[in-house]
């Protein structure tokens, strides 16, 4: 499974890279703040929303601690979608957050 450290993802954002960031947390978790530009697709919704993922794009998966997003990353990869898990999740994120 591909992984990225939170500070590496933050650097990509600061450099202006166009990233596809998917937050798989639940509503009450994202209410505390999300990475700017991220979209929320709850982990349990991913199988039903698989058609929303473009196989020509790369996705960075986020959750609270990195466990759920790791499962999401593995699921996407098994379905031919390029994905990377952010290790440590939002607990390790030290950069800007926005409220949904």
Backbone as a chain_set.jsonl record, in Angstrom:
{"seq": "XXXXXXXXXXXXXXXXXXXXXXXXXXXXXXXXXXXXXXXXXXXXXXXXXXXXXXXXXXXXXXXXXXXXXXXXXXXXXXXXXXXXXXXXXXXXXXXXXXXX", "coords": {"N": [[0.848, -1.181, 0.0], [0.536, 2.194, -0.851], [1.89, 4.946, 0.927], [1.848, 8.143, 2.575], [3.406, 10.715, 4.427], [1.937, 13.035, 6.759], [3.196, 15.613, 6.744], [4.428, 15.576, 4.248], [2.256, 15.516, 2.499], [1.12, 17.965, 3.165], [3.121, 19.643, 2.21], [2.93, 19.207, -0.558], [0.437, 20.394, -1.003], [1.052, 23.056, -0.31], [2.801, 23.649, -2.341], [1.1, 23.947, -4.377], [0.088, 21.812, -5.82], [-2.39, 20.036, -7.655], [-4.511, 18.173, -5.973], [-6.325, 15.184, -5.183], [-8.09, 14.675, -2.531], [-9.515, 12.566, -0.214], [-11.611, 12.321, 2.456], [-12.434, 9.956, 4.758], [-13.814, 9.952, 7.108], [-16.48, 10.101, 9.601], [-19.431, 12.244, 9.87], [-19.47, 13.727, 12.352], [-16.797, 13.759, 12.946], [-15.518, 15.093, 10.784], [-16.611, 17.541, 11.211], [-14.967, 18.781, 12.972], [-12.942, 19.753, 11.491], [-11.338, 19.798, 8.296], [-8.879, 18.856, 5.832], [-7.907, 21.427, 3.657], [-9.638, 21.55, 0.592], [-10.285, 18.886, 0.549], [-12.643, 16.21, 0.025], [-15.518, 14.67, 1.452], [-16.134, 11.297, 1.737], [-17.644, 8.898, 3.293], [-16.218, 5.985, 4.824], [-17.832, 3.629, 4.696], [-19.395, 4.212, 2.498], [-17.89, 4.065, 0.229], [-17.791, 1.663, -1.482], [-20.32, 1.867, -2.78], [-20.018, 4.238, -4.087], [-18.026, 4.032, -5.882], [-17.911, 4.565, -8.614], [-17.478, 7.264, -8.728], [-14.832, 7.703, -8.579], [-12.088, 8.446, -10.549], [-10.239, 6.523, -12.715], [-7.998, 7.551, -13.887], [-6.902, 9.327, -12.193], [-5.188, 10.199, -9.089], [-5.628, 9.402, -5.71], [-5.63, 10.677, -2.403], [-6.025, 9.361, 0.686], [-7.722, 9.981, 3.727], [-8.192, 9.775, 7.258], [-9.105, 9.597, 10.746], [-6.948, 8.383, 12.218], [-5.479, 6.928, 10.401], [-6.06, 4.273, 9.992], [-8.692, 3.525, 8.972], [-8.568, 4.905, 6.554], [-6.49, 3.53, 5.436], [-7.681, 1.04, 4.944], [-9.533, 1.902, 3.052], [-7.788, 2.75, 1.033], [-6.584, 0.303, 0.288], [-8.863, -1.008, -0.707], [-9.597, 0.643, -2.883], [-7.28, 0.391, -4.486], [-7.441, -2.342, -5.059], [-9.505, -2.25, -6.806], [-8.509, -1.086, -9.042], [-7.848, 1.621, -8.831], [-5.748, 4.353, -8.329], [-4.293, 5.049, -5.265], [-3.291, 6.575, -2.165], [-2.437, 6.265, 1.217], [-2.661, 8.489, 3.945], [-0.513, 8.429, 6.518], [-1.017, 8.185, 10.037], [-3.178, 9.889, 10.035], [-5.647, 12.496, 10.713], [-4.952, 13.045, 13.294], [-2.241, 13.365, 13.214], [-1.921, 15.508, 11.569], [-0.691, 18.701, 11.1], [-1.125, 21.069, 9.872], [-3.084, 23.6, 8.159], [-6.623, 23.565, 8.669], [-10.01, 23.391, 7.539], [-13.396, 24.265, 8.201], [-16.208, 22.243, 7.472]], "CA": [[0.0, 0.0, 0.0], [1.251, 3.465, -0.886], [1.647, 5.795, 2.085], [2.478, 9.457, 2.593], [3.405, 11.347, 5.748], [1.157, 14.27, 6.746], [3.993, 16.783, 6.342], [4.663, 15.487, 2.803], [1.015, 15.932, 1.847], [1.011, 19.409, 3.391], [4.069, 20.29, 1.304], [2.345, 19.161, -1.903], [-0.601, 21.426, -1.034], [1.701, 24.368, -0.297], [3.424, 23.845, -3.651], [0.034, 24.2, -5.329], [-0.294, 20.644, -6.612], [-3.822, 19.714, -7.692], [-4.625, 16.872, -5.33], [-7.647, 14.629, -4.914], [-8.02, 14.212, -1.152], [-10.808, 12.021, 0.216], [-11.701, 12.125, 3.903], [-13.395, 8.873, 4.95], [-14.364, 10.017, 8.458], [-17.908, 10.34, 9.783], [-19.817, 13.655, 9.937], [-19.062, 14.381, 13.595], [-15.346, 13.918, 12.912], [-15.146, 16.151, 9.842], [-17.087, 18.813, 11.763], [-13.847, 19.369, 13.716], [-12.02, 20.337, 10.528], [-10.847, 18.968, 7.194], [-7.781, 19.399, 5.037], [-8.474, 22.255, 2.577], [-9.792, 20.91, -0.71], [-10.713, 17.485, 0.681], [-14.061, 15.901, -0.028], [-15.865, 13.595, 2.379], [-16.877, 10.106, 1.342], [-17.492, 8.007, 4.446], [-15.654, 4.682, 4.471], [-18.88, 2.692, 4.327], [-20.032, 4.613, 1.244], [-16.967, 3.945, -0.904], [-18.209, 0.68, -2.498], [-21.471, 2.362, -3.538], [-19.66, 5.457, -4.817], [-16.791, 3.728, -6.605], [-17.946, 5.186, -9.941], [-17.067, 8.663, -8.61], [-13.37, 7.737, -8.624], [-11.557, 8.405, -11.906], [-9.056, 5.658, -12.757], [-6.864, 8.316, -14.402], [-6.47, 10.251, -11.133], [-4.585, 9.6, -7.895], [-6.371, 9.858, -4.544], [-5.001, 10.631, -1.084], [-7.085, 8.969, 1.601], [-7.523, 10.552, 5.057], [-9.16, 9.485, 8.322], [-8.659, 10.121, 12.038], [-5.646, 7.867, 12.637], [-4.801, 6.255, 9.299], [-6.509, 2.886, 9.849], [-9.81, 3.439, 8.017], [-8.107, 5.344, 5.23], [-5.682, 2.424, 4.924], [-8.62, 0.066, 4.367], [-10.067, 2.521, 1.834], [-6.715, 2.712, 0.033], [-6.484, -1.073, -0.198], [-10.061, -1.295, -1.488], [-9.492, 1.35, -4.159], [-6.221, -0.237, -5.278], [-7.957, -3.637, -5.529], [-10.447, -1.944, -7.873], [-7.805, -0.423, -10.14], [-7.765, 3.065, -8.632], [-4.503, 4.738, -7.661], [-4.583, 5.694, -3.988], [-2.227, 6.636, -1.161], [-2.936, 6.494, 2.567], [-1.892, 9.412, 4.785], [-0.25, 7.773, 7.793], [-1.269, 8.984, 11.232], [-4.459, 10.569, 9.91], [-5.789, 13.877, 11.164], [-4.255, 13.193, 14.579], [-0.866, 13.761, 12.919], [-1.956, 16.674, 10.668], [-0.327, 19.906, 11.847], [-1.311, 22.24, 9.031], [-4.391, 24.255, 8.112], [-7.874, 22.833, 8.487], [-11.178, 24.217, 7.281], [-14.636, 23.672, 8.67], [-17.052, 21.903, 6.315]], "C": [[0.894, 1.245, 0.0], [0.885, 4.292, 0.334], [2.397, 7.112, 1.93], [2.378, 10.008, 4.011], [2.591, 12.642, 5.668], [1.957, 15.491, 6.289], [4.305, 16.759, 4.841], [3.419, 15.922, 2.023], [0.821, 17.434, 1.986], [1.928, 20.163, 2.434], [3.532, 20.305, -0.124], [1.259, 20.238, -2.045], [0.011, 22.816, -1.112], [2.346, 24.688, -1.637], [2.374, 24.039, -4.747], [-0.349, 23.022, -6.199], [-1.803, 20.438, -6.544], [-3.97, 18.292, -7.173], [-6.084, 16.476, -5.157], [-7.572, 13.977, -3.54], [-9.422, 13.787, -0.724], [-10.727, 11.714, 1.707], [-12.789, 11.099, 4.159], [-14.028, 8.869, 6.341], [-15.87, 10.275, 8.439], [-18.165, 11.838, 9.975], [-19.31, 14.36, 11.188], [-17.545, 14.585, 13.66], [-14.934, 15.049, 11.972], [-15.619, 17.515, 10.329], [-15.985, 19.523, 12.55], [-12.801, 19.966, 12.792], [-11.524, 19.314, 9.524], [-9.646, 19.635, 6.549], [-8.407, 20.219, 3.904], [-8.498, 21.505, 1.248], [-10.247, 19.462, -0.647], [-12.218, 17.375, 0.491], [-14.318, 14.751, 0.941], [-16.644, 12.51, 1.66], [-16.639, 9.113, 2.48], [-17.024, 6.626, 3.995], [-16.719, 3.709, 3.985], [-19.571, 2.997, 3.007], [-19.163, 4.336, 0.02], [-17.4, 2.879, -1.911], [-19.366, 1.168, -3.369], [-21.136, 3.577, -4.397], [-18.39, 5.273, -5.649], [-16.745, 4.396, -7.975], [-17.568, 6.665, -9.91], [-15.549, 8.819, -8.653], [-12.91, 7.523, -10.056], [-10.274, 7.567, -11.903], [-7.827, 6.367, -13.306], [-6.307, 9.302, -13.374], [-5.847, 9.458, -9.985], [-5.278, 10.225, -6.679], [-5.553, 9.681, -3.27], [-6.108, 10.439, -0.066], [-6.726, 9.39, 3.026], [-8.581, 10.011, 6.009], [-8.604, 10.056, 9.631], [-7.231, 9.685, 12.364], [-4.857, 7.171, 11.536], [-5.268, 4.828, 9.067], [-7.631, 2.748, 8.819], [-9.373, 3.86, 6.627], [-7.189, 4.295, 4.61], [-6.562, 1.36, 4.287], [-9.207, 0.609, 3.065], [-9.044, 2.471, 0.71], [-6.592, 1.321, -0.56], [-7.671, -1.433, -1.089], [-9.977, -0.629, -2.864], [-8.448, 0.703, -5.055], [-6.693, -1.575, -5.853], [-8.943, -3.455, -6.677], [-9.826, -1.093, -8.974], [-7.68, 1.077, -10.03], [-6.497, 3.381, -7.84], [-4.815, 5.531, -6.396], [-3.384, 5.594, -3.062], [-2.86, 6.96, 0.183], [-2.043, 7.511, 3.284], [-1.738, 8.777, 6.166], [-0.525, 8.73, 8.955], [-2.573, 9.757, 11.21], [-4.455, 12.005, 10.415], [-5.151, 14.103, 12.534], [-2.828, 13.689, 14.371], [-0.789, 15.006, 12.031], [-1.708, 17.937, 11.482], [-0.551, 21.183, 11.059], [-2.754, 22.712, 9.078], [-5.533, 23.258, 7.99], [-8.982, 23.855, 8.219], [-12.398, 23.493, 7.823], [-15.532, 23.395, 7.472], [-18.27, 22.81, 6.204]], "O": [[1.869, 1.332, 0.747], [-0.278, 4.341, 0.736], [3.425, 7.193, 1.258], [1.385, 9.791, 4.704], [2.559, 13.282, 4.617], [1.447, 16.314, 5.528], [4.434, 17.817, 4.226], [3.524, 16.612, 1.009], [0.406, 18.101, 1.038], [1.55, 21.209, 1.907], [3.666, 21.309, -0.825], [1.17, 20.907, -3.074], [-0.448, 23.659, -1.883], [2.431, 25.852, -2.029], [2.717, 24.269, -5.907], [-1.035, 23.193, -7.207], [-2.418, 20.642, -5.497], [-3.602, 17.329, -7.847], [-6.96, 17.327, -5.005], [-7.057, 12.868, -3.396], [-10.385, 14.543, -0.854], [-9.878, 10.941, 2.152], [-13.949, 11.333, 3.819], [-14.698, 7.907, 6.718], [-16.45, 10.616, 7.408], [-17.234, 12.607, 10.213], [-18.778, 15.467, 11.103], [-17.068, 15.484, 14.352], [-14.091, 15.874, 12.328], [-15.084, 18.54, 9.906], [-16.061, 20.732, 12.769], [-11.867, 20.62, 13.258], [-11.319, 18.142, 9.84], [-9.43, 20.837, 6.706], [-9.345, 19.752, 3.257], [-7.504, 20.906, 0.838], [-10.562, 18.867, -1.678], [-12.967, 18.314, 0.759], [-13.422, 13.951, 1.213], [-17.682, 12.771, 1.051], [-15.548, 8.557, 2.605], [-17.39, 6.159, 2.917], [-16.53, 3.036, 2.972], [-20.259, 2.139, 2.454], [-19.655, 4.37, -1.107], [-17.381, 3.157, -3.11], [-19.385, 0.907, -4.572], [-21.875, 3.911, -5.323], [-17.763, 6.247, -6.066], [-15.669, 4.755, -8.453], [-17.358, 7.264, -10.965], [-15.039, 9.935, -8.751], [-13.288, 6.545, -10.701], [-9.334, 7.871, -11.169], [-6.719, 5.84, -13.202], [-5.352, 10.025, -13.657], [-5.957, 8.234, -9.914], [-5.486, 11.437, -6.633], [-4.875, 8.67, -3.085], [-7.022, 11.258, 0.032], [-5.6, 9.193, 3.483], [-9.73, 9.81, 5.617], [-7.721, 10.912, 9.606], [-6.398, 10.51, 12.741], [-3.682, 6.857, 11.725], [-4.916, 4.223, 8.054], [-7.528, 1.941, 7.895], [-9.761, 3.243, 5.635], [-7.118, 4.183, 3.386], [-6.239, 0.836, 3.22], [-9.361, -0.13, 2.092], [-9.39, 2.183, -0.436], [-6.504, 1.171, -1.778], [-7.499, -2.091, -2.115], [-10.253, -1.26, -3.884], [-8.69, 0.489, -6.243], [-6.383, -1.905, -6.998], [-9.194, -4.391, -7.436], [-10.539, -0.455, -9.748], [-7.431, 1.75, -11.03], [-6.214, 2.757, -6.818], [-5.507, 6.548, -6.441], [-2.576, 4.67, -3.152], [-3.723, 7.833, 0.273], [-0.817, 7.408, 3.236], [-2.717, 8.611, 6.893], [-0.29, 9.934, 8.853], [-3.03, 10.231, 12.249], [-3.407, 12.642, 10.528], [-4.843, 15.24, 12.892], [-2.267, 14.355, 15.241], [0.305, 15.506, 11.77], [-2.428, 18.213, 12.441], [-0.205, 22.268, 11.526], [-3.539, 22.283, 9.923], [-5.424, 22.244, 7.3], [-8.896, 25.016, 8.62], [-12.428, 22.265, 7.893], [-15.613, 24.213, 6.555], [-19.075, 22.651, 5.286]]}, "num_chains": 1, "name": "protein.A"}
